[in-house]
Amino acid sequence: MDDKLNRRQLLTGGLAGSLLTSGCGGNYDRATLTAIDNPTSGIFTHGVASGDPMPDRVILWTRLSLPTPPPGPVELTWQISTRDNFAGGRTGRTLTDAGRDWTVKVDAAGLTPGENYFYRFGIKDIESGEITYSPIGRTKTLPTGSVRKARFAVVSCANWQWGYFNVYDKIAQDGWYDAVIHLGDYLYEQAANEYGSADGISIGRVHEPANELVSLADYRTRHRQYKTDSALQAVHAMCPMILLWDDHETANDSWKTGALNHQVATEGNWADRKRAALRAYYEWMPVREPAMGRTRAEIYKSYDWGDLLSLLTLETRLTARVEQILPEKHAREFSNAEDAAAFKQHVIGAPDRPMIGEAQSAFVQGTMAQSKNSGQKWRLVANQILMANLDTPDMTPHLDEATISRIEKVWADVRPFVAMSKYRPPLYADCWQGYPWAREQFYKTVQDAGVNDMIVLTGDAHEFWANDLYTKAGKKIGVEIGTSSVSAATMTEYLGDGAKDFAMLVTKDNKEARFYDPVHRGFIDLQVTSSKITSDFVAISTVLEREYESFTLASFDIKRDKASVKFSKSRGLGFKEYMLYKGWA
């Protein structure tokens, strides 16, 4: 059972007597859409994809699905051009074989900065000489010089079994983004009879293989399955994707030397499993192979959109993170506020509990300093997990015995956690709040680069967030905007409207939380200009049917505020949401 979901069942399982009732705003830009259901077939069953763009090059990807794979390598051609008839473009040849699961990855170089391109692959029939072409994809290189605007779709947490990828479909139907920023959990490793199995069975989307992913063959099979989805194929074919992983690409709640969802006795050595997962990831995703001197786990990178912005991607799972400390496992060790404070300071808050490590910290500082010194207007940080200082509200007045007894059947530690909640443990111990020393070190690294105005993009939680970010000393370091899930479960799976009450309680009791929605699935439509960043929280109505409604749940403008940045104009908030957003409640 996913630990974060155990907490969500508790925190939304029955908010009896909440002091706040939900006050939803008026959703806008509402439209009814029907998701595409026309997956690619034939030799190029898994479509095409591009990613990891640079000013002069981009990664192009596809896979061969041959009826009778040969024993040796197969040659393909690739083409990239500014014209969809491929006149005057670049072309090349590449090989693939069973050793890379018939995947194809090309680093297409010699391109023009800030240019839109078409690309495709081809394979020649030995007997007839005829060429079979892949679907045509579109991609774009990074611009240089003066850049007026950029637009990104920010996504996270796509689980095949929980429902259709209607979020991807909406992005593809929008038709134009400079890039899709995927913050991780591109796929999920659990077995078919686990997380989301009931909905998967009801709509015919059951995980393959049926077992939990452990071996290289397992991870490859799951990647194959996900890339047969029509909506995902459409997004990949529309624009380049900038990718970072979270935990489920390997195993739930992973860290450098293990994972909550890894049992050595039955699943073998963690290093072997991690190696298999990363090999499959690099085979199946449009990401550039590691630079000289880096391991495959060190996927952190930076991307520049001319003088407009820099985008830094973090790796918070596999390079340096130490094991999570779950507060409920320690709840019986204290019974008063003094013990709780000592736990927060000396256990959760103990020094030398890293998240990103020295090498990545040096990279962060160098990238931030370069961005600041070059005069770029914005500094974005793509990050898997919630960064804001967020504590659990006191749940004791809001949970009745019937709810606790029900949750106890799937989470043995629910009672001690409820008792501990009066002392405000971390909302999610797997996130930065469970590593406060590491977070403060990260903030110091950013400040040492002369930066106090970062915009952090966050996934993982299956929730929309707008948060302020402060150092322990109370200095503003930036803001955070969190995207909900593509399809993975939100809190409504456990109580429906009770999740809205909990959202109000969390926002009220946490200074850094400005807006919080744990109800809707969706993505962030991020529009960047020199004067402001607009973040539209785009929601969808269902993942259990291909016909769905799309609407803007809320929207926030981000502007400069002296040395930092701030949320300014908001749209779509209800009265009580607006009161909390402004800090008036």
C-alpha positions in Angstrom: 0.0 0.0 0.0 1.3 3.4 -1.0 2.2 5.2 2.2 1.1 8.6 0.9 -2.3 7.1 0.1 -2.6 5.7 3.6 -2.2 9.3 4.9 -4.7 10.6 2.3 -7.3 8.1 3.4 -6.8 9.3 7.0 -6.7 13.0 6.2 -9.9 12.8 4.0 -11.6 9.9 5.7 -14.2 11.9 7.6 -13.7 15.5 8.7 -16.4 15.5 11.3 -17.3 19.0 12.4 -14.9 20.9 10.2 -14.7 24.6 11.1 -14.5 25.5 7.4 -16.8 24.4 4.7 -15.7 24.4 1.1 -16.3 27.5 -1.0 -15.6 26.7 -4.6 -15.1 29.3 -7.2 -16.6 29.5 -10.6 -14.7 27.3 -13.0 -14.2 28.9 -16.4 -13.1 28.0 -20.0 -15.3 24.9 -19.6 -15.4 22.7 -22.7 -16.6 19.1 -23.5 -14.0 17.0 -25.3 -13.7 13.5 -26.6 -10.3 11.9 -26.2 -8.6 10.4 -29.2 -8.7 6.6 -29.3 -6.6 5.8 -32.3 -3.3 4.3 -31.3 -0.5 3.8 -33.8 -0.3 0.3 -35.3 2.1 -1.6 -37.5 5.9 -1.5 -37.3 5.8 1.8 -35.3 3.2 0.7 -32.7 4.6 3.0 -30.0 4.6 6.2 -32.0 7.4 8.8 -31.9 8.7 11.2 -29.3 11.3 14.0 -28.9 12.9 15.5 -25.8 15.9 17.0 -24.1 16.0 20.0 -26.5 19.1 22.2 -26.9 19.6 25.2 -29.2 21.2 23.1 -31.9 19.9 19.5 -31.3 17.1 17.4 -29.9 16.6 13.7 -29.0 14.3 11.8 -31.4 12.8 8.5 -30.4 10.8 5.6 -31.7 10.6 1.8 -31.4 10.3 -1.0 -34.0 7.6 -3.7 -33.5 8.7 -6.2 -36.1 6.4 -9.3 -36.7 9.5 -11.5 -36.8 12.5 -9.8 -35.2 15.8 -10.7 -36.8 18.7 -12.1 -34.8 20.9 -9.1 -35.6 20.6 -5.3 -35.8 18.2 -3.5 -38.0 19.0 -0.2 -39.8 16.6 2.7 -39.9 16.7 6.2 -41.5 15.6 9.4 -39.7 14.6 12.7 -41.2 14.2 16.2 -39.6 13.1 19.3 -41.5 11.3 22.6 -41.1 8.9 21.3 -43.8 6.4 18.5 -43.4 7.4 17.1 -46.8 11.0 16.9 -45.4 12.5 18.8 -48.3 15.9 20.3 -47.5 16.2 18.7 -44.1 18.7 16.6 -42.4 18.8 12.8 -42.6 20.8 10.0 -41.1 21.0 6.3 -40.3 20.9 4.4 -37.1 20.7 0.9 -35.8 18.7 -0.9 -33.2 18.5 -4.5 -31.9 17.1 -6.7 -29.2 19.7 -5.5 -26.7 18.0 -2.2 -26.5 14.5 -3.7 -26.8 14.3 -2.4 -30.4 14.1 1.2 -29.2 15.6 3.9 -31.4 17.2 7.1 -30.1 18.9 9.7 -32.2 20.6 13.0 -31.0 19.8 15.1 -34.1 22.4 17.9 -34.2 23.1 20.8 -36.5 19.7 22.4 -36.0 18.7 26.1 -35.8 17.9 27.7 -32.4 14.2 28.4 -31.7 13.0 26.6 -34.8 10.0 24.2 -35.2 10.8 20.9 -36.9 9.1 17.9 -38.3 10.7 14.5 -37.9 10.1 10.8 -38.8 11.8 7.4 -39.0 11.8 4.9 -41.9 12.7 1.3 -42.5 13.3 -0.3 -45.9 11.9 -3.6 -46.8 14.8 -5.7 -48.0 12.9 -7.5 -50.7 10.7 -4.8 -52.2 12.9 -1.8 -51.4 9.8 0.1 -50.1 10.2 2.3 -47.1 7.7 2.2 -44.2 7.6 5.5 -42.4 6.7 6.2 -38.8 4.0 8.8 -37.9 5.3 12.4 -38.2 6.2 14.2 -35.0 6.8 17.9 -34.3 9.6 19.3 -32.1 11.4 22.5 -31.3 14.9 23.6 -30.4 15.7 26.0 -27.6 15.8 29.7 -28.6 18.7 32.0 -28.0 18.9 35.8 -27.7 15.8 37.9 -27.0 12.7 35.7 -26.2 9.3 37.3 -25.7 7.3 34.4 -24.4 7.2 30.7 -23.7 4.4 28.2 -22.9 4.7 24.9 -21.1 2.3 22.1 -20.0 3.4 20.8 -16.6 2.3 17.2 -15.8 2.9 14.4 -13.3 1.6 11.1 -12.1 0.0 9.1 -14.9 -1.3 5.7 -13.8 -2.6 3.4 -16.5 -5.0 1.6 -14.1 -6.6 4.6 -12.6 -8.1 5.8 -15.9 -7.7 7.3 -19.3 -5.0 9.8 -19.9 -7.5 12.6 -20.7 -5.1 15.2 -19.3 -2.6 14.3 -22.1 -5.5 14.4 -24.6 -6.4 18.0 -23.5 -2.8 19.1 -23.9 -2.6 17.5 -27.4 -5.9 19.2 -28.4 -4.5 22.5 -27.3 -2.0 22.0 -30.0 0.9 24.2 -29.1 3.4 24.3 -26.3 7.1 24.9 -26.3 7.6 21.8 -24.2 5.8 19.5 -21.9 7.6 19.4 -18.5 7.0 16.0 -16.9 7.7 16.0 -13.2 7.8 12.2 -12.8 5.7 9.1 -12.1 5.4 8.7 -15.9 4.4 5.1 -15.1 3.7 3.1 -11.9 5.5 -0.1 -10.8 2.8 -1.8 -8.8 1.2 -5.1 -9.6 -2.1 -5.3 -11.5 -4.0 -6.3 -8.3 -2.8 -3.3 -6.4 -3.2 0.5 -6.7 -6.2 1.4 -9.0 -7.0 -2.2 -9.9 -10.8 -1.8 -9.5 -11.1 1.1 -12.0 -8.6 -0.6 -14.3 -10.7 -3.7 -14.5 -13.9 -1.7 -15.0 -12.5 0.2 -18.1 -10.2 -2.5 -19.4 -6.9 -0.9 -18.4 -5.0 -3.5 -16.3 -1.3 -3.3 -15.8 1.1 -5.5 -17.7 2.9 -7.5 -16.6 0.5 -8.5 -13.8 3.3 -8.7 -11.2 5.1 -5.8 -9.6 8.1 -4.5 -11.7 11.4 -5.9 -10.6 13.4 -7.2 -13.6 14.5 -5.5 -16.8 11.9 -7.4 -18.7 9.2 -6.2 -16.3 10.0 -2.5 -16.7 10.3 -2.8 -20.4 6.9 -4.4 -20.7 5.3 -1.7 -18.6 6.9 1.0 -20.8 5.6 -0.7 -23.9 2.1 -0.7 -22.5 2.0 3.0 -21.5 3.3 4.0 -24.9 0.4 2.4 -26.7 -1.9 5.0 -25.3 -3.3 7.3 -28.0 -3.3 10.5 -25.9 0.3 9.9 -24.7 1.4 9.3 -28.2 -0.3 12.5 -29.3 1.4 14.6 -26.7 4.8 13.1 -27.5 4.3 13.8 -31.2 3.2 17.4 -30.6 6.3 18.9 -28.9 9.5 18.0 -27.0 9.2 16.6 -23.5 11.5 17.6 -20.7 11.6 14.7 -18.3 12.6 13.9 -14.7 11.5 10.9 -12.8 10.0 10.6 -9.3 9.7 7.3 -7.4 7.4 5.1 -9.3 9.7 4.8 -12.3 11.7 2.6 -9.9 9.6 1.8 -6.8 7.4 3.8 -4.5 9.1 6.1 -1.9 12.5 5.3 -3.2 15.8 6.7 -1.9 19.5 6.1 -2.8 19.8 2.6 -1.3 16.2 1.4 -1.1 12.5 2.0 -1.3 9.5 1.6 0.8 8.1 -0.7 -1.9 11.2 -2.9 -2.2 11.6 -6.0 0.0 15.1 -7.5 -0.3 13.9 -10.9 0.9 11.5 -11.4 -2.0 12.7 -8.8 -4.6 16.4 -9.1 -4.5 19.1 -6.5 -4.4 18.0 -2.9 -4.7 21.0 -1.9 -6.8 20.0 -4.5 -9.4 16.4 -3.4 -9.5 17.4 0.3 -9.8 19.8 -0.6 -12.6 17.1 -2.5 -14.5 14.6 0.4 -14.1 17.0 3.0 -15.3 18.1 1.0 -18.2 14.5 0.6 -19.4 13.9 4.3 -18.7 16.8 5.4 -20.9 15.8 3.0 -23.6 12.1 4.0 -23.7 12.3 7.8 -23.0 13.5 10.7 -25.2 16.3 11.6 -22.9 20.0 12.2 -23.7 22.4 9.6 -22.3 24.5 10.8 -19.3 27.3 13.3 -19.9 30.8 12.1 -19.4 31.5 11.4 -15.7 27.9 11.1 -14.7 25.9 8.0 -13.8 22.5 7.3 -15.2 21.0 8.4 -11.9 22.4 11.9 -12.2 19.7 13.2 -14.6 19.6 16.8 -13.3 20.0 19.3 -16.1 19.3 22.9 -17.2 17.6 24.5 -20.2 17.7 28.1 -21.3 15.0 30.0 -23.2 17.3 32.9 -24.3 17.1 35.9 -22.0 13.6 35.0 -20.8 14.2 32.0 -18.4 16.3 29.2 -17.2 14.7 25.8 -16.2 16.6 23.7 -13.8 15.5 20.1 -13.3 16.4 18.4 -10.0 16.9 14.7 -9.1 15.7 14.1 -5.6 15.4 10.3 -5.4 18.4 8.2 -6.4 21.6 10.1 -6.1 21.7 11.2 -2.5 18.4 11.0 -0.6 18.5 9.0 2.7 15.6 6.9 3.9 12.4 8.7 4.9 11.4 8.9 8.6 7.7 8.3 9.0 6.4 10.2 12.1 3.7 7.6 12.8 6.4 5.0 13.4 7.7 7.2 16.3 4.4 8.5 17.6 4.4 6.1 20.6 7.8 7.5 21.8 6.3 10.8 23.2 3.1 12.1 24.7 3.7 15.8 25.1 4.6 18.9 23.1 8.2 18.8 24.3 8.8 15.3 23.0 7.2 16.2 19.7 9.4 19.3 19.3 12.5 17.3 20.1 11.5 14.8 17.4 11.0 17.5 14.8 14.4 19.1 15.7 16.6 16.0 16.3 15.0 13.2 14.3 13.2 14.6 11.3 15.4 17.8 11.4 18.7 16.0 12.1 21.6 17.4 10.1 23.3 15.4 7.3 20.0 14.0 6.0 20.6 14.9 2.3 18.2 15.1 -0.6 20.4 16.1 -3.6 24.0 15.8 -2.5 27.1 17.9 -3.1 27.6 17.4 -6.8 24.1 18.4 -7.6 24.2 21.3 -5.2 27.3 22.7 -7.0 25.4 22.3 -10.3 22.4 24.2 -8.8 24.5 27.0 -7.6 26.4 27.4 -10.8 23.3 27.3 -12.9 21.4 29.8 -10.7 24.4 32.2 -10.6 24.8 32.0 -14.4 21.1 32.7 -14.9 21.1 35.7 -12.5 24.4 37.2 -13.9 23.3 36.9 -17.5 20.1 38.9 -16.8 17.6 36.2 -17.4 14.2 37.3 -16.1 13.0 34.1 -14.5 14.4 31.0 -12.8 12.2 27.9 -12.8 13.0 24.8 -10.9 11.4 21.5 -12.0 11.2 19.4 -8.9 9.4 16.1 -8.1 8.1 16.7 -4.5 6.4 19.4 -2.4 9.0 21.9 -1.1 6.9 24.2 1.0 6.8 24.1 4.8 3.6 22.1 5.3 2.5 20.4 8.5 -0.5 18.2 9.2 -3.4 20.0 10.9 -4.6 18.7 14.2 -7.0 16.0 13.1 -8.3 14.9 16.6 -11.4 17.2 16.5 -12.3 16.1 13.0 -12.2 12.3 12.9 -14.7 10.0 14.4 -14.2 6.5 15.7 -15.9 4.9 12.7 -13.6 6.5 10.3 -10.5 5.6 12.3 -11.6 2.0 12.6 -12.2 1.7 8.9 -8.8 3.2 8.0 -7.1 1.0 10.6 -7.8 -2.1 8.5 -5.4 -0.9 5.9 -3.1 1.3 8.0 -2.1 -0.1 11.4 -0.5 3.2 12.5 -3.5 5.4 12.0 -4.3 5.8 15.8 -0.8 7.0 16.8 -0.7 9.3 13.8 -4.0 10.9 14.8 -2.8 11.3 18.3 0.4 12.8 17.0 -1.4 15.2 14.6 -2.0 17.7 17.5 1.8 18.3 17.4 1.7 19.1 13.6 4.0 16.4 12.0 5.0 16.9 8.4 2.1 16.7 6.0 4.0 14.3 3.7 7.3 13.0 5.2 8.4 11.8 1.8 8.6 15.4 0.6 11.0 18.2 1.5 9.1 18.8 4.7 10.5 15.4 5.9 14.0 16.7 5.2 14.1 20.2 6.6 17.9 20.3 7.0 18.3 19.4 3.3 15.7 22.0 2.3 17.5 24.7 4.2 20.8 23.6 2.6 19.1 23.9 -0.8 17.8 27.3 0.0 21.3 28.4 1.1 22.7 27.1 -2.2 20.2 29.2 -4.1 20.9 32.2 -2.0 24.7 31.8 -2.3 24.1 32.2 -6.1 22.4 35.6 -5.4 18.9 34.2 -6.1 15.8 34.8 -4.0 13.2 34.6 -6.8 12.9 31.0 -7.9 9.6 29.5 -9.2 9.4 25.8 -8.2 7.3 23.4 -10.2 6.2 20.4 -8.3 4.3 17.1 -8.9 4.0 13.9 -6.9 1.1 14.7 -4.6 -1.9 14.4 -7.1 -2.9 17.9 -5.9 -2.9 21.5 -7.1 -0.8 23.9 -4.9 0.2 27.6 -4.8 2.7 28.1 -2.0 5.1 30.8 -0.8 8.6 29.6 0.1 10.5 31.0 3.0 13.8 30.1 4.6 13.9 29.1 8.3 14.9 32.6 9.1 11.8 33.9 7.4 13.4 35.2 4.1 11.3 34.8 1.0 13.1 32.5 -1.4 10.4 32.1 -4.1 7.0 30.5 -4.8 5.9 27.0 -5.6 3.2 25.8 -8.0 2.1 22.2 -7.9 0.3 20.2 -10.5 -2.2 17.5 -9.9 -2.1 14.1 -11.5 -2.8 12.9 -15.0 -4.8 10.0 -13.7 -3.6 8.8 -10.3 -6.0 9.0 -7.4 -6.9 12.3 -5.8 -8.4 12.6 -2.3 -11.9 12.4 -3.8 -11.4 8.7 -4.2 -11.7 8.4 -0.4 -14.3 10.9 0.7 -15.5 13.0 -2.2 -16.4 16.5 -0.8 -14.6 15.8 2.5 -11.4 16.5 0.6 -12.5 20.1 0.1 -12.9 20.6 3.8 -9.5 19.2 4.4 -8.0 21.5 1.8 -9.5 24.5 3.6 -8.1 23.3 7.0 -4.6 22.7 5.5 -4.5 26.2 3.9 -5.7 27.9 7.0 -3.2 26.2 9.3 -0.1 26.6 7.0 1.4 30.0 6.4 3.1 29.0 3.2 0.0 27.4 1.6 -2.0 30.0 -0.5 -4.2 27.7 -2.5 -4.7 23.9 -2.3 -7.0 21.6 -4.3 -6.7 17.9 -3.6 -9.9 17.2 -5.6 -9.3 17.5 -9.3 -6.9 15.9 -11.7 -5.3 18.0 -14.3 -2.2 20.0 -15.4 -0.6 23.4 -15.3 -0.7 25.6 -18.4 2.3 27.8 -17.7 2.7 31.0 -19.8 5.8 33.0 -19.4 6.5 36.6 -20.5 9.1 39.1 -19.4 6.6 40.9 -17.1 4.7 38.0 -15.5 4.1 34.2 -15.3 0.5 33.0 -15.5 -0.2 29.5 -14.2 -3.6 28.1 -15.2 -4.7 25.1 -13.1 -6.5 23.1 -15.8 -8.8 20.4 -14.5 -10.7 17.5 -16.1 -14.0 16.1 -15.0 -13.3 12.3 -15.3 -10.7 9.7 -16.2 -13.2 6.8 -16.5 -14.8 7.9 -19.8 -13.2 9.2 -22.9 -15.7 12.1 -23.1 -14.8 14.6 -20.4 -15.1 18.3 -19.5 -12.0 20.5 -19.3 -12.0 23.8 -17.3 -9.7 26.2 -15.6 -10.0 25.6 -11.9 -8.0 28.6 -10.8 -5.3 30.9 -12.2 -2.5 32.8 -10.6 -0.2 35.5 -11.9 3.4 35.6 -10.6 5.3 38.9 -10.6 8.5 40.3 -9.2 8.4 41.7 -5.7 11.6 43.6 -4.8 14.3 40.8 -4.5 11.8 38.0 -4.8 8.6 37.0 -6.5 5.0 37.0 -5.4 1.5 35.7 -6.4 -0.5 38.7 -7.6 -3.8 38.5 -9.5 -5.9 35.3 -9.0 -9.0 34.1 -10.9 -11.5 31.4 -10.2 -11.4 31.3 -6.4 -14.5 31.0 -4.2 -15.0 33.5 -1.4 -13.4 31.3 1.3 -10.6 30.2 -1.0 -9.9 33.9 -1.8 -9.9 34.8 1.9 -7.3 32.1 2.6 -5.3 33.0 -0.4 -5.0 36.6 0.8 -4.2 35.5 4.4 -7.4 37.0 5.7 -8.8 33.8 7.4 
